[in-house]
């Protein structure tokens, strides 16, 4: 089903299922030889969602074929690409904390467990923003397995299409102090104008010294959706029936780097192959992943405003 301005989902359907997919990828990547990441909470969260395809995948009961380019690409997306992306955002938060930033905001947090698995300095507050059902599910599931946050954890149960800045402030966020923001795997699920509004809101809430990590996809609409759907065909044969091509919004977007620079951010970007190389990995040489190869990993620091 195509996206609408008022659609909703849980962690087994639509956009929510992609959060479960990414958590499954983190679980698999955590078991790889020489793993870049260690996410002990990913597999329990995936099992709790209860999508049979992903549960069997993380439990090792499902072997995906790898005898075609599409099949190999699907496997690489589930492991290598998500491992590197996760490591990039992990390192962003670690570096922000080392620079003295004590507020972290994870937008559209899904099944992200960084509040629990990263080593946060004393006094750090981690805010997680997502739909109420997603926040409740994750918080209750992690509590049920005895997991405890490694920082002061403040979930903010609000849809990003609503007044999330007000909800964030109501949860205790201090817009007079620097914050570290992540928008990971989020932008392609927003209409172009909503992407701009998101960065406007972040900018309005960001004191000097705030930091932001996100991604920019040159082909963020229908094109990348079609490619993602081709990858997903390998999974549909095993029961994963979400049509990924219908989840992304088409339309021309303002390049993220340009948009942030115009709003007072000092911005740096690296191509995905460059990020891979920084971790001693090589980006998969596969035509099915060409659109992902052109994506940028973006970091930014809020500069001092001048009169």
N, C-alpha and C positions, 0 to 999 in steps of 0.2 A: 504494500500500500504506500502511495506517495505521501510525502510530508505535507502537513498543513500547519498554519500558524497556531492552532490550538490542540495539536495532537498530543497524546500522552503514551507512556510505555512503562513496562516493568523491565526487570533484568533478563527476561526471557524473550523479549519482543523488540522489534524496531531498533531504535538507537540504543536502547538498554542492552540488547543482545550483543552489541559490539563491545560494551564494557566487559561483559562476560568473556567474549572472545579474547580481548586483550589480557584479561586476568589469566586465561588458559595459556596464552603465549608466555606470560611471565612465569607461570608454573613450569612450563616446559624448558624455558631458557635457564631457569635456576638449576636445572639438572644437567645442563650441558657440560662436557669436559671444559675446564678453564672458564667457567661461567662468569659473565660480567656482572651479574646481579644475583641477589639472594632474597627471594620473596617467599617466606614460609607461610604466608597467609593466603596466597593466591589460590592454591589448590583447595583448601577448605571452603573458601568463598565460592569457588566454581561449583563444588559439590552441593553446597547449600542452595544455590540457584536452582539446580535440578534439571538443567537441559541435558538430556541423555548424551548427545553428541559430545559436548564439552566435558562432561563427567567421565565418559569412557576415554576421552583423549588424555586427560590429566592422570587417569588411573592406569594408563598404558594398555587399555583393552581395545584400542582402535588404531590400526595401522593405515595411514593414508598412502595411496599409491604415489610413486615418484618417478613413473616411467614416461612422463610427458613434461614439456616446458611449463605448462599451467600447473601441474601437480607440484613440480619442484618449486615454482614461485609461491604457491600457497603455503608450502612447508616453510620456506624461507621467511615469509611474512610472519608466520606464527612464532618463529624462534629468533633468527638473527636480527631482523629489523626491529622487532619490539624490544629485544634485549638492549640494543644500542640506544634506542629512543628512551627507554626507561633509565638507562645509565646516564644519559645526557641530562635528564631532568633531576635525577638524584644528585648529580654533581652540582647542578645549579643551586639547589637548596643548601647543600653542604657549604658551598663557597659563599653564598649569601650569609649564612649563619656565621662563618668565619670572619666575615666583614662586619659583624655586629648587628645584623638585621634580626629582630626577634619576633616578627610577625610573618607568618607564611599563609598564603591564601591559595588553595587548590580549587580551581574552577571546574565545574562538571566532574567532580571527583570520582564518580562511578565506584568501582571496586579497588581504587587506589588505597594502599595501606601505608603510605609514607609516614603518616602520623604515628604509626606503631613500629615501623621497622628501621627508620633512620635514627642516628644518634643526634638528638637535638640538644643544644646548650640549655642550661638552666634558664628559666624565664621565657622560653620560646612558647608562643601561642600559635597553634595550627588551626586555621579555619578551613573547613571543607564545605563547599557549596554544591548542592545537587537537589533533585526533586525529593520531596518528603519521603516517598516510598523507598527510594534508593538509600537515603541517609538512614532511615529506620532499619532497613534490612541489614545493611553492613554493620551498623553499630551493634545491633542485637546479636548478629551472627558471631562477630569477633568477641563480644562479651561472653557468649555461650561457650567458646573454646578457651576462655581464660586469658585472652589477649588484653593487654593494657597499653594505652597510648604512652609513647616515650616523650611526650610534651603535653602542655596544657591543650586539650583537644576541645574545640568548639565547633561542632557540626552546625551548619546553617541550612535548614530545610526550606529551600525556595527554588522555584523554577527561574532560570536565567532570563526568561521572557517577562518576568515580573520585576518589582522594584527590589532587586537583590542588594544594591548598595545600602538601602535603608535597613534591610534585614541583617546585613553584615555589621553595620554600626550598632544595631540593637544587641548584637551578640558580643559587643565589647571592642570591636575593631577601632583602633586609634588612627585616624587619617592624618594626625600631626606627627606620626612616627613612621620611619621607613618600613616598607613591607616587601616581601618577595612573592611574586605572583606567577602561577603557572596556568597556561591555557594549552594543555596537552591533548592532541587528538580531538580538538573541539571545533576549530574554525570551519572545517568543511561541512559541519552539520548546521551551520548558521547561514541565513540569507546574507548576501553582501552588505546590506545596510545594517543588519544586526551585528555583523562583525565590526563595523565602524563604531557602532554605539558601544559595544563591549570595550573597545580600546579607549573611547571617550570616558566611559565610567571609570575604568582603571586609572586613567590619567588624573581624573578629578579626585580620586581617593589616594593618590600617591604623593607622599612627601618627598622632598629632595633625598636622594640616596636610595629610593625604592628601586627594585629590580624586577624584571619581567623575562620569562622564558616562554617561547611559543614556537610555532612553525608557520611557514608560508608555502602554500602549494600553488605552483603556477597554473595547474590544471585542476582547480578545486571543485568544479561543477560536474556536468554530465560526463565529460571525458574520463575523469578519474573514477567516477561512479561505474561506468561501463567496464573499465579495467578491473575494478574491485569485484564486480559481479562475475566476471570470467574466472577470477580466482576462487570465488565462492561456489562455483559449480562443483568443484571437487568435494566440497563439504555437503552440498545438498543431497548428493547420492547417499550420504550417511545420516541424513535426518536434520541437517541444519537448513531450515527453509526460509531464512530471511534474505530478501533480495537487496543486496547492498547498493545496487545502482539507484534505488529509489530513496535512499537516505540522505543524499547530498543535494544541496541547493545549487542550481545553475546561476549564471549571471556573472558579469565582469566585476572583479574585485580590485580595490586599491591595494597595491603591493604593501605588505605589512611594514617593511623597512621604511618606505617613504612615509607612510601614515604616521608612524611613531616619531620619526625625526621631525616632522612638521609640528609635533606636539611636545617637543622639548625633551626627547629621549636621546641618549647617546647609544646608538644601535650598532651591533655587530652581527654578522651572519656567516654561516658556513653551509656549504652544500652537504647533502647527506653522505656522499662518498668521503668528503673531508672529515665528517664526524666519525665515520667508520674507521678511517685511517688513524685518527687520533687515539682510538682504542685498540690499535693493532689489528683491525679487521678490514676485509675487502668487501666493498658493496657487491652484492650478487650481480654478475654479468648476465642479465636475463631481460629480453625485450618486454616481457610482461610487467616488469618492474620499472620500466623507463620513466613513467610519470612520477614514481616515488624518488627516482634518482635526481630529479630536478627540484625536489623540495628543499627548502632552507630551514636550518635550525637557527632560531633568532634569539638573541639575548639583548637586553637593554637596561640602561641605568638612567633614572630620572635625574636630569640636570637641575641645577639651581635656577629658579625662575628669576628673570630680570624685569625690572620695571619698564 
